[in-house]
Amino acid sequence: MRLPYVYRVTGYDPADRDEYGHYAGTEDTVGDHGEIEAARLRAVEAFAGETGVAHLTVREPQVPSLAHFGAEPPVDGFGLDGLFPVGPAGSHDGFHDGAKVPLEVGLELVRAMLRDNGAWCRLEVEGTFAVHVGWDQYLYIGSVRPCEEALARTRALGLFPERLDSSPYGTETDDTKVQRPGDDEFWAGVHRSVDTCRAGLLEEMYVEGAARWHRLTRDTVDTVRAGLAPRARLAVWPGLSCDVDAVIGSLPAEGLVEGVWQDGDGRIHSAVADEDAFSELVARMSGAEAAALLSMYADERVPLFTAVMPDDDGVVRARWRTDPTPGDRTWAFLKSLRPGGIITGTVTEIADFGVTFVDIGGFTAMINAPELSWRPGAHPSDVVSVGQEIDAEILGVDPVREHVVLSLKALHEDPMLLLAGQIGRTVVGRVTRLVPFGVFVRIEESENGFEGLVHESELADEHLETARSGLRVGDPLPVRILDVDPVRRRIVLSHRQAGRKRQSR
């Protein structure tokens, strides 16, 4: 929701701007850490008070911050010390996307951003209020109310509020892109990938610009999940290699890489280095229990799959998105499929074990032999051929195992239903099998025609013995159709009730 009232609050007189809107006056663009800074904070407080806001929500936090403005060097703790408790590896627990903070803590975050201390975030109350800090001491304050009293207070503080259509630091989310949630289904996929030795490392980006690494084993996956930061972005990677010398030997001649390694105490470390710092990276990785090298270039840094942690109710409210990997695109494609839907594909392979593989838009689905045809005993090659385009019904989709099962016969009428209209009719069939409890008779001309059972009690008296001796496979036998059960795929026949009259089909 775009707020209807947005103001840019600065200490720069609009009269001192050039024709392009750039400030050309003498006011210092670096904070004074004193009265001018305090005036900005009081202005934010005035707008929040008139809007009725007592708490603010941290959105898209960054540290040390891709949006660091550079006027002053970051301080230790990035301005967060004293506002949030320090957690593992120096992270600040509570400084995460969606964290709700009292207004006084929000004002201290604004102070840290005005001082370019390193941490940055948007401070918002969804649909009601927003505070964004920009370059050169710019404040962007949005509200659902015009805030006339706050505007007067801001001017009285010696600041200049200017009405805008929107904040340049607002977010525009692309709702057409599906973000994979780190839900139970995702973690089932992580378990499976670990079990099959595809995955062994998790990258947790708990704020923009900072990440923690976790080694994944069958025994640690659930523990790792329980300790993740709210709304963290996740990337699943192959495991670390125990051949550390080989990993170090794979360093490129130049470029930017990230080394990830586990020390003897089980702790995971990471460092980014270019060719000038490779020797230092090698020194740090030497003696590690296991290690890996990852490229820092976007087109080469491709994890197995990614996700964003949802809130406790299962909804992903984080606005940031992970870059989709081939695994993510496969997941999104599978989530678009629904059992009962119709899909078009091309037959790519007919396996010796009877399964037919079909390309459905770059993903390989399968048709099990019984789902190719209603006819019994039909071989796949009798029904389809490699390269043939077919329509099929989706029977099942398993995003965890990445399986899609199709049915070709589901789109065709069951010919056994036609036989149901012939109950009571007498036909001449061919004996196909002799069994201890009777004989099977094919009642259609084709080789894969439907067969029915003539139970020994339904054989004519003269055939009670010959069913086991004199009657041969291929012999014609008149039978009467007693019952057709398409669901159980059973046809019940009687030779005794057919009498001696032979009726052609």
N, C-alpha and C positions, 0 to 999 in steps of 0.2 A: 504494500500500500504506500503510495506517495503521499507525504504529508502536505497539507494545503498551505502551510505557512512556513517558509524556510528563509532564514536570514544568515548573511555572512557578517560576522562580527569581527572587526579589526580595529587597530589603532591608527589606521591610515585614512586620512581625509579624502573622500572621493574627488575633491577638487584638485588633488595632487596626482591624478592619474593621467597618463598620456592618452593619445587617440586609440591605443590598443587596449586600454584598461589596465596597463601596468603601472604600479606605484612608482612615482618619480620624486617623492618628497624626501625629507631628511629623517623621518622616524626610523629608529633602529629596528631591523627585522629579527634581531636576536633578543630573546627574553631577558628581562632585568632581574628575574628571581625576586622581585620586590613588589612595588606598588602597581606597576602595569600588569604584571602577572596576576596579582591579587584581584585587580579590576576585572580581568577576563573570567576568573573563577566566580566572582560575585555575579557577573552577567549570566553565566550558565546557571547558577543557583536561582537567580530571579526567574529565568524562563521555566526551569523545572518546577519551582514553587507555584507559578501561575498556572502551569499545566496540571498541577496536582500530582507530580511525580515524586516519590520518596525512594524508589529503587531503580537501578539501571541494569540492563543486561549486556554482558560482554559479547560482542560478535566478532568473528574472524580475527582473533588475537594474533599478533605477530611478535616474534622475538628471535634474534636481535632486530628483525624487521626489514622486510623488503621495502617498506615505506619510510625507512629512517631518513630524516631530512638532512642530516649531515652538518648542521650548523654547530652542533656541540657533540663531542665524542660520547658514546654510550658509557654509562657508569656501571660499576659492578652491581649485578642483580637487575640491571635494566630498568631501575626505578620501581621495581616491584617489592623490594625488601621492606618489610614492615607492613605491607598491605596483604600479602598472602604468605602462608607458611611455606618454607623451603622443603621440597620433597626429594625423591631419589635423583641423583645425578644433577643436582642443582636446579631442578625444575620447581616451579611455584605452583603448589596444589591450590586449586580454586581459580587460577587464571586460565580459563578454557572457554571455548565457544558455548554460549548458553548460560554461563555463570551469572547469577543474580547478586548484585552488590548494593549496599546502601548508598544513598546519594553522596555521603561524605567520602566513601571510598572511590566512587566514580569521579568526584572532583579531584582527588589525589591522582587518579589515572590521567585525567586531563592535564594536571600539572606536569606529570612525568612526560607526557607527549609534547607539551609546550617546551619543555627543556630538552627535547630530543634525547632522552635517556636510553632509548633503544626499544622499549616496549611500545606497541601501538595496537589500537583496537577501535572498533566502532562501539559507541555506547548508545543503546536504544531501549525503548519500550515499544514493542511492536504495535504499529498503527496509531501510536500516541505521541512519541517524543524521540528525538535523536540528537546526539552531539558527535560531530566529527572534527578532528583536528587536522589541519593541512599545513602546507608549507608556509614559512615566514609568519608564524603566529596567527594564522587564519583559523577562525572558529566557524563552523557551520551548524546552526541550531535549527531544528525543525520541530513543529508542534501542530496539534490539531486545533489549537486556539490562536487567535491573532496576537495575544500577549502584549497588549498596549502598555500595561504598567511596566512589564519587563523591558520593553523598548525604551520607555522614558528613563528607567533606571540605568540602562546601558548607556544612553547618551549622557546622563548625569555623571557617569563614571569616566567620561572622556573618550568613550569608544564610539565607533560608527557602525550601526547596524544597517545593512542593505538588503532589500528584498530580492530573492532569487526564485527561479522556478523549482530548482532542486539542488541538492548538495552534489558536488562533483565526486564525493566519496561515498555516495549511495551505491547500492548494489542492484544489478539487474540479473536475475536468475533466469536460466533457460530451462523452463519446466518441460520442454520436449525431450530433454536428455534424461534417461533413467539412470539414477545412481544406485548401485548395489548396496543394500544395507548390510551391516555386520550382524545379521540376525542368526537364529539357530540353523537355518539352511546354509548360510555362509560358513559357519563354524563346523558343520557336518562335512562340508567340502574341504575345509582345512584339515580336519581329522583324516579324511580319505587321502588327501595329497601327502600328508605326513606318513600314513601307513604304507603308501605305495612308493615312498622315498622320492616323490617329486618336490616336496617342500620341506624346509627346515629352518626358515628364518622369517621373522615378522618385523617389518618396519612400522613403528607407531609415530605418526606425525601429530603430536599433541597440540602444538601451535604452529603457525606458519614460520618456517625457518628453523625449527628445532625438532629432533626426532630421537626416539629411543629404539634400541634393537633388542629383540628377544629371540632366543634359540628355541625352536619348536621340536618337541618329541612327543611320543604318545602320552607320556606322563605329565607334560607341562602345558599342553594346549589350553586346558580349562583354567589353570592357574594364571596363565598369561592373559586370557580373556577377562578374568575377574579384576585384573589390576590396570586395565586400560583407562585412559582419560576419557571423560564424556566427549562424544562427538569427534573422537580422534579419527584421522584418516589412516587407513591400513593398506600395506602392500605386502603381499606374500611372495617370498623369494625361495629359490633352491637353497639347500643347506650349505653350511660352511664346509670347507674341505680340510681334512686332517693332514693333507700333504702341503704344509705351509710353505716349504721351499718351492714347490711347483707354483703355488699362487704368487709368491714374490717374483719368481722367474717369468711370470706372464705379464709383468708391468710393461706397458707400451713405452716406446722411445720418448713420446711426449703426449701431452693431453692432460685432462682433468679427470681424476678417478677418486673414488671413495673406498678406503680400506675398512673392512669390518673384521674384527677378530675377537676371539674368546681367550681370556688369560687362564692361568692355572686355578684361579679362584672361582671360575665359572662366569665372571662378569664379561659383558659384551662391550666392546669399545668401537668407535668409528672415528675416522679422520679423513678430510678431503685434502688432496694435494695435487699440485702440478709437477712438471718434470724438475723444477728447481727444488722441490721439497721431497722428491722420491726417496732420497737417502735417509731423511728423517723418518719417513713413513716406514721404510724397511727396518730401521732400527727399532721402531715401536712394535712392529709386527713380529719380529724375530723372537722366538721362544714362545709364541702363542700356541695354544692347544689346537686351534682350527682357525681358518681365515677365508676370506673371499675378497675379490676386487669387483667393484661396480663402476661402470662408466657414469660420468655426470652429464653426458649429452643426451638430450631428451629422446632422440631417435634410437639410441643404444641402451638406454636405461629402461628396460621393460620387465616388470615383475610378472609373476604368473597370473595373478589377479588382485584386484583391489576392492576396497569397500569403505564406507563411512559408518561409524558406530551410530546406531539410532538411539533415541531417548528410551526411557524405561517402558513407554507404551508401544515401542516398536516403530515409531515414526521417525524418519530422518528429517530433522529440522535444520541441520547444518547447511549453510548455503554454499560452502565450497564443494568442489567436485574433484574427484581423482581423474587423471588422464586415462581413458579407457585402453585396456590391453586386449590382445586377442581373446584371452580368457574371459574378460568382462563382456566383450561383444558376443561371445558364445552364450554367456549367461543371459544377456538381454534378449537374444534371439529365442532362447528356450523359454524365457518368461512370456514371450509374445504368443507362444503356442498354447492351444487349449485342446484337451481330449474331446473328440467329436468333431473337431474342425477338419476342413478339407485342405490339402496342400498338394502342390504340383512339384514333381521332382524327376530326376533322370537316373535310371538304373545304371550303377557303376560296376557292380560285381555280383555274380551268383556264386556263392561259396560252395565248396564241395560238401559241407555239412548242411546245406539246404537253406541257409539264410541269404536273403537278397538284400543288398546294400543300395541305398538310394541317396543321391545328393539333393538336399533340399536347401538351396541357397547357400552353399558353402559348408553346410553341416551334413554329416553322414548319418542317416537314419537307417533302420533295418526293418525288414518284413520277415517274420518267421514263416516257415513253410505252410503251416496250417492256415495262415491268414492270406495266402495268395489266391486260393480258389475254394469254392464250396465243394468242388468235386473231390472225392477221396482219392488219395494216392497220386495226386497231380505233382509232377516234378516242376520245379521253378522254371526250367528252360522251356517247358511246354506252355507256360503262361506269359512270361516276359523275356526280353532279351536285353543284353547290355547296350546302352545308348538309347533305349526307348524312354520316351517321356510318358509319365503316368500320373494320374490323380489317385490319391489315397486318403483314407481317413486316419486321423491321429488317434491311436489307442491310448498311449501313455507318454508322459514326459517326466524324466528324472533329472533335474538340474544338478544334483549332487554327483551322480554317476555319469552325467552327460550322455544319457540314452534317450532316444526317441524311437518308439515302436509304432509302426504303421500297419494298416490293413488295406489290402487291395479288394478283397472280396466284400468288405463292408459296403462298398459303393455299388454292388450288383445284387440283384434280387436272388434270393436263395431258391435254386431250382427244385429243392425238395418240397417247397411250399406247393408247387404245381402237382406233385405226386399226392399231396394230401387230398386233392379233389378226385383222386382215382381209387379211394378206399372202396372196397367191394368188387373192384374189377378183377377179372382173371386174365393173366398174361402168361406167355411162355418165356421163361428166363433160362440162363445158362448157369450151371453149377460152377462155383468158383472155389469153394473150400468144403472139405468134409471134416467135421469136428465130432467129438464124442456125443454131444447133445443135439446134433442135427446137421443141417447143411446150409451154406450160404449160397444165395442165388442172385445173380445180377439181373435186374429187371429192365435195364436199358441197353441199347445196342452198343454204345461206345465203350471202349476199354476201361474208361474211368467212370462208367455209369454207376448209379447207386445200387447197392446190394442190400438184401434183407435176409433175415434168418428164418428158416423153416425149422422150428423146433421138432425134435423127434416125435413129440406127441401129435404134430400136425402133418407128419408123413403118412401117406396112404399105407394101409396094412401091408400091401405087397412090397413096400419099400422099407419096412422097419429094419430088416437085415441088410438089404442092399445099400442102405445109407452108410454102412460100414464096409461093405465089400463090393457089391456089383455096381453101384452108382459111381460114375467117374467125373472128374473135373472136366467141364466142357459139355457134359450131357445136357440136352434140353429138358426142362421140367416145368409143367404147367403149375402155376401158383396163383392163389388169390391174395390180394393185398388186404390185410386185416387192419393195420394201423401204421401211421406215419408220424413220428415224433421229431420235428426239425430241431428242437432244442437239444435233445439227447442224441441226435443223429442216429436214430434207430428206425428200422422198417421191419414190421412183423408180417410174415407170409404163412400161407397154409397150402400144402399140396393136397391134403385130404379134402378140404372144402372146395378145391378147384374142380373136383370130380374128374371124369375122364374126358370131358370136352375140352379140346384145346382151342384157345382163342388167340388169334394173332394180335400183335401189338400195333 
